[in-house]
Amino acid sequence: MLDLIKYIVEQFAEDREHIEYRVEEAEDAITVTVLLSDSDMGKVIGKQGKIAKALRTIVRSATPKGSKKYNVEIKERGEYSAKG
């Protein structure tokens, strides 16, 4: 599933070499946090969040029935390091 997320995100981002993916696994879900540079945030999220919403829909649809739920979070690199 991470490969699918990477493929979609990299279609919109320009600063591809600075994208970072962090995967955190919990009991019932897997959270994939995509860390982007400030200049790519708008491109990957899209107007009114349409691209991000579509990405989450695709991931939800591609997740096999009965497996852990995937959550996709998109954050700016500086924002994550300040909080995380």
N, C-alpha and C positions, 0 to 999 in steps of 0.2 A: 504494500500500500504506500510505503514511503516513496518508492520509485514513481508511482502515479502522481503523488503530490509534488515531487521535485520536477517532474516533466511539465506539469501545468504551470507551476510558479515560474519556471525558467522561460516559459513562452512570453511572459509579460515583463519580467525584470530585465533591466539593462546591465546592472552591476552584478552579474551572475557569480563572479568569483568571491564575493563577500556575503553570499547568502549562507546562513547557518540553519541547520535543522536539529532540533532537540526533541528526543522522544522520551516520554515519561509514561511508564506503565503502572496502572493502578489495578485494583481487583476486578473491576468491571469495564474499564475503559482505557484507551491508549490516547494520550494527548501528544500531538505533534505541534511544536511551536516553531514557526518559520520566522527567523530573524532577518530583517531586511535593512538596507541603508535607507536613510530618509528620502532620498530621491526616488526610490522604487515603491514606497508605500502606496502612493496614489495609483500607480500603474497596476499593482497586484490586487489592491482592494477594489478598484474600479469606482465609477460614479455611483453614489448611493449604496456602495458595498455589493454591487451586482456580481462582480467577478468572484469575490470571496464567498458569497452565498452560493454561486454556481459550483465553485470548488468543493464546498462542504456537501452539496447535494450529490455530486459525482462520487465523492468518497463514501458517503452513506450508501449510495446505490451499489457500489463495487464491493462493499463489505459483505462477506459471506454470512448467511443466516446462522445464528447461534454463536457467532464469534464476538469478541469484545468490540464495543462501540469505539469509533475513532472520532476524536475532537481535533479540529484544526484551528489553531490560533495564529494570527499574523501580528507581529510586533516589530517595532523599530529597535534596532540593535541597542542603542543607548537606553531605551526604556526598560528593556529586559534586564540589563546588567545593573541598573539602579535599584530594581525591585527584587531581582532574583538572585 
